[in-house]
Amino acid sequence: MIEREFAHLHPDYDGSLHMTLPPGIVDQVIDNGWAERHPLAGKFGLPDHIVMVYGPRDEAELEVVVALVRASHAHACPAVTATDN
């Protein structure tokens, strides 16, 4: 999001996350109800594909959020994630 940050987790009482997703999946993630576009997306030099992902409420939702964090990391560090798999 800024410099090397691709995602961050909010306090446990909220559990939501801000992250930068690959541009090609942002609309689908939002349409599926997993996230909303960050109010500063595309402003002040920030990427337009920053979102707030809602905190998971159960194990199934946690799996989706983990997949989104992995997608965010892969988008931010394609060379690193390609060698890790």
mmCIF file of the C-alpha atoms, coordinates in Angstrom:
data_MODEL
# 
_entry.id   MODEL 
# 
loop_
_atom_site.group_PDB 
_atom_site.id 
_atom_site.type_symbol 
_atom_site.label_atom_id 
_atom_site.label_alt_id 
_atom_site.label_comp_id 
_atom_site.label_asym_id 
_atom_site.label_entity_id 
_atom_site.label_seq_id 
_atom_site.pdbx_PDB_ins_code 
_atom_site.Cartn_x 
_atom_site.Cartn_y 
_atom_site.Cartn_z 
_atom_site.occupancy 
_atom_site.B_iso_or_equiv 
_atom_site.pdbx_formal_charge 
_atom_site.auth_seq_id 
_atom_site.auth_comp_id 
_atom_site.auth_asym_id 
_atom_site.auth_atom_id 
_atom_site.pdbx_PDB_model_num 
ATOM 1  C CA . MET A 1 1  ? 0.000   0.000   0.000   1.00 0.00 ? 1  MET A CA 1 
ATOM 2  C CA . ILE A 1 2  ? 2.790   2.367   0.955   1.00 0.00 ? 2  ILE A CA 1 
ATOM 3  C CA . GLU A 1 3  ? 6.364   1.420   0.139   1.00 0.00 ? 3  GLU A CA 1 
ATOM 4  C CA . ARG A 1 4  ? 6.614   -2.357  0.814   1.00 0.00 ? 4  ARG A CA 1 
ATOM 5  C CA . GLU A 1 5  ? 3.291   -2.887  2.566   1.00 0.00 ? 5  GLU A CA 1 
ATOM 6  C CA . PHE A 1 6  ? 0.840   -5.079  0.661   1.00 0.00 ? 6  PHE A CA 1 
ATOM 7  C CA . ALA A 1 7  ? -1.634  -5.659  3.525   1.00 0.00 ? 7  ALA A CA 1 
ATOM 8  C CA . HIS A 1 8  ? -2.226  -4.969  7.188   1.00 0.00 ? 8  HIS A CA 1 
ATOM 9  C CA . LEU A 1 9  ? -4.565  -6.401  9.794   1.00 0.00 ? 9  LEU A CA 1 
ATOM 10 C CA . HIS A 1 10 ? -6.722  -4.203  12.014  1.00 0.00 ? 10 HIS A CA 1 
ATOM 11 C CA . PRO A 1 11 ? -7.237  -4.871  15.747  1.00 0.00 ? 11 PRO A CA 1 
ATOM 12 C CA . ASP A 1 12 ? -8.913  -8.141  16.738  1.00 0.00 ? 12 ASP A CA 1 
ATOM 13 C CA . TYR A 1 13 ? -12.164 -6.448  17.762  1.00 0.00 ? 13 TYR A CA 1 
ATOM 14 C CA . ASP A 1 14 ? -12.561 -5.533  14.089  1.00 0.00 ? 14 ASP A CA 1 
ATOM 15 C CA . GLY A 1 15 ? -10.464 -8.111  12.241  1.00 0.00 ? 15 GLY A CA 1 
ATOM 16 C CA . SER A 1 16 ? -10.697 -6.377  8.871   1.00 0.00 ? 16 SER A CA 1 
ATOM 17 C CA . LEU A 1 17 ? -7.677  -5.881  6.652   1.00 0.00 ? 17 LEU A CA 1 
ATOM 18 C CA . HIS A 1 18 ? -6.516  -3.282  4.174   1.00 0.00 ? 18 HIS A CA 1 
ATOM 19 C CA . MET A 1 19 ? -4.727  -4.739  1.183   1.00 0.00 ? 19 MET A CA 1 
ATOM 20 C CA . THR A 1 20 ? -3.711  -4.123  -2.375  1.00 0.00 ? 20 THR A CA 1 
ATOM 21 C CA . LEU A 1 21 ? -5.190  -6.790  -4.633  1.00 0.00 ? 21 LEU A CA 1 
ATOM 22 C CA . PRO A 1 22 ? -4.351  -7.594  -8.230  1.00 0.00 ? 22 PRO A CA 1 
ATOM 23 C CA . PRO A 1 23 ? -6.412  -5.114  -10.299 1.00 0.00 ? 23 PRO A CA 1 
ATOM 24 C CA . GLY A 1 24 ? -8.092  -7.924  -12.236 1.00 0.00 ? 24 GLY A CA 1 
ATOM 25 C CA . ILE A 1 25 ? -9.851  -9.378  -9.176  1.00 0.00 ? 25 ILE A CA 1 
ATOM 26 C CA . VAL A 1 26 ? -10.860 -6.248  -7.245  1.00 0.00 ? 26 VAL A CA 1 
ATOM 27 C CA . ASP A 1 27 ? -14.318 -5.874  -8.800  1.00 0.00 ? 27 ASP A CA 1 
ATOM 28 C CA . GLN A 1 28 ? -15.117 -9.575  -8.338  1.00 0.00 ? 28 GLN A CA 1 
ATOM 29 C CA . VAL A 1 29 ? -14.027 -9.518  -4.678  1.00 0.00 ? 29 VAL A CA 1 
ATOM 30 C CA . ILE A 1 30 ? -16.187 -6.439  -4.059  1.00 0.00 ? 30 ILE A CA 1 
ATOM 31 C CA . ASP A 1 31 ? -19.142 -7.863  -6.016  1.00 0.00 ? 31 ASP A CA 1 
ATOM 32 C CA . ASN A 1 32 ? -18.927 -11.076 -3.967  1.00 0.00 ? 32 ASN A CA 1 
ATOM 33 C CA . GLY A 1 33 ? -19.231 -9.057  -0.747  1.00 0.00 ? 33 GLY A CA 1 
ATOM 34 C CA . TRP A 1 34 ? -15.750 -9.723  0.638   1.00 0.00 ? 34 TRP A CA 1 
ATOM 35 C CA . ALA A 1 35 ? -14.463 -6.155  0.461   1.00 0.00 ? 35 ALA A CA 1 
ATOM 36 C CA . GLU A 1 36 ? -15.095 -2.530  -0.346  1.00 0.00 ? 36 GLU A CA 1 
ATOM 37 C CA . ARG A 1 37 ? -12.845 -0.100  -2.166  1.00 0.00 ? 37 ARG A CA 1 
ATOM 38 C CA . HIS A 1 38 ? -10.662 1.957   0.164   1.00 0.00 ? 38 HIS A CA 1 
ATOM 39 C CA . PRO A 1 39 ? -11.844 5.589   0.266   1.00 0.00 ? 39 PRO A CA 1 
ATOM 40 C CA . LEU A 1 40 ? -8.352  6.768   -0.726  1.00 0.00 ? 40 LEU A CA 1 
ATOM 41 C CA . ALA A 1 41 ? -7.957  4.284   -3.598  1.00 0.00 ? 41 ALA A CA 1 
ATOM 42 C CA . GLY A 1 42 ? -6.599  6.085   -6.631  1.00 0.00 ? 42 GLY A CA 1 
ATOM 43 C CA . LYS A 1 43 ? -5.964  9.316   -4.695  1.00 0.00 ? 43 LYS A CA 1 
ATOM 44 C CA . PHE A 1 44 ? -2.789  10.983  -3.437  1.00 0.00 ? 44 PHE A CA 1 
ATOM 45 C CA . GLY A 1 45 ? -0.616  8.611   -5.445  1.00 0.00 ? 45 GLY A CA 1 
ATOM 46 C CA . LEU A 1 46 ? -2.121  5.466   -3.922  1.00 0.00 ? 46 LEU A CA 1 
ATOM 47 C CA . PRO A 1 47 ? -3.083  2.574   -6.199  1.00 0.00 ? 47 PRO A CA 1 
ATOM 48 C CA . ASP A 1 48 ? -6.726  2.321   -7.244  1.00 0.00 ? 48 ASP A CA 1 
ATOM 49 C CA . HIS A 1 49 ? -6.879  -1.350  -6.243  1.00 0.00 ? 49 HIS A CA 1 
ATOM 50 C CA . ILE A 1 50 ? -6.656  -0.875  -2.452  1.00 0.00 ? 50 ILE A CA 1 
ATOM 51 C CA . VAL A 1 51 ? -9.556  -2.462  -0.578  1.00 0.00 ? 51 VAL A CA 1 
ATOM 52 C CA . MET A 1 52 ? -10.789 -3.127  2.918   1.00 0.00 ? 52 MET A CA 1 
ATOM 53 C CA . VAL A 1 53 ? -11.509 -6.829  3.339   1.00 0.00 ? 53 VAL A CA 1 
ATOM 54 C CA . TYR A 1 54 ? -14.071 -7.632  6.004   1.00 0.00 ? 54 TYR A CA 1 
ATOM 55 C CA . GLY A 1 55 ? -12.941 -9.640  9.015   1.00 0.00 ? 55 GLY A CA 1 
ATOM 56 C CA . PRO A 1 56 ? -13.731 -13.354 8.824   1.00 0.00 ? 56 PRO A CA 1 
ATOM 57 C CA . ARG A 1 57 ? -16.425 -14.671 11.168  1.00 0.00 ? 57 ARG A CA 1 
ATOM 58 C CA . ASP A 1 58 ? -15.706 -18.384 10.850  1.00 0.00 ? 58 ASP A CA 1 
ATOM 59 C CA . GLU A 1 59 ? -13.181 -20.880 9.464   1.00 0.00 ? 59 GLU A CA 1 
ATOM 60 C CA . ALA A 1 60 ? -14.700 -20.889 5.959   1.00 0.00 ? 60 ALA A CA 1 
ATOM 61 C CA . GLU A 1 61 ? -14.469 -17.103 5.704   1.00 0.00 ? 61 GLU A CA 1 
ATOM 62 C CA . LEU A 1 62 ? -10.939 -17.234 7.118   1.00 0.00 ? 62 LEU A CA 1 
ATOM 63 C CA . GLU A 1 63 ? -9.927  -19.480 4.212   1.00 0.00 ? 63 GLU A CA 1 
ATOM 64 C CA . VAL A 1 64 ? -11.195 -16.866 1.741   1.00 0.00 ? 64 VAL A CA 1 
ATOM 65 C CA . VAL A 1 65 ? -9.380  -14.043 3.548   1.00 0.00 ? 65 VAL A CA 1 
ATOM 66 C CA . VAL A 1 66 ? -6.149  -16.078 3.636   1.00 0.00 ? 66 VAL A CA 1 
ATOM 67 C CA . ALA A 1 67 ? -6.475  -16.636 -0.120  1.00 0.00 ? 67 ALA A CA 1 
ATOM 68 C CA . LEU A 1 68 ? -6.903  -12.887 -0.625  1.00 0.00 ? 68 LEU A CA 1 
ATOM 69 C CA . VAL A 1 69 ? -3.815  -12.129 1.500   1.00 0.00 ? 69 VAL A CA 1 
ATOM 70 C CA . ARG A 1 70 ? -1.863  -14.620 -0.606  1.00 0.00 ? 70 ARG A CA 1 
ATOM 71 C CA . ALA A 1 71 ? -3.129  -12.985 -3.798  1.00 0.00 ? 71 ALA A CA 1 
ATOM 72 C CA . SER A 1 72 ? -2.093  -9.596  -2.420  1.00 0.00 ? 72 SER A CA 1 
ATOM 73 C CA . HIS A 1 73 ? 1.371   -10.866 -1.560  1.00 0.00 ? 73 HIS A CA 1 
ATOM 74 C CA . ALA A 1 74 ? 1.780   -12.584 -4.934  1.00 0.00 ? 74 ALA A CA 1 
ATOM 75 C CA . HIS A 1 75 ? 0.798   -9.355  -6.694  1.00 0.00 ? 75 HIS A CA 1 
ATOM 76 C CA . ALA A 1 76 ? 3.290   -7.345  -4.626  1.00 0.00 ? 76 ALA A CA 1 
ATOM 77 C CA . CYS A 1 77 ? 6.159   -9.830  -4.898  1.00 0.00 ? 77 CYS A CA 1 
ATOM 78 C CA . PRO A 1 78 ? 5.703   -12.002 -8.006  1.00 0.00 ? 78 PRO A CA 1 
ATOM 79 C CA . ALA A 1 79 ? 9.341   -13.146 -8.129  1.00 0.00 ? 79 ALA A CA 1 
ATOM 80 C CA . VAL A 1 80 ? 9.360   -14.152 -4.460  1.00 0.00 ? 80 VAL A CA 1 
ATOM 81 C CA . THR A 1 81 ? 6.060   -16.042 -4.509  1.00 0.00 ? 81 THR A CA 1 
ATOM 82 C CA . ALA A 1 82 ? 6.968   -17.825 -7.755  1.00 0.00 ? 82 ALA A CA 1 
ATOM 83 C CA . THR A 1 83 ? 10.033  -19.350 -6.087  1.00 0.00 ? 83 THR A CA 1 
ATOM 84 C CA . ASP A 1 84 ? 8.191   -20.188 -2.856  1.00 0.00 ? 84 ASP A CA 1 
ATOM 85 C CA . ASN A 1 85 ? 5.568   -22.411 -4.516  1.00 0.00 ? 85 ASN A CA 1 
# 
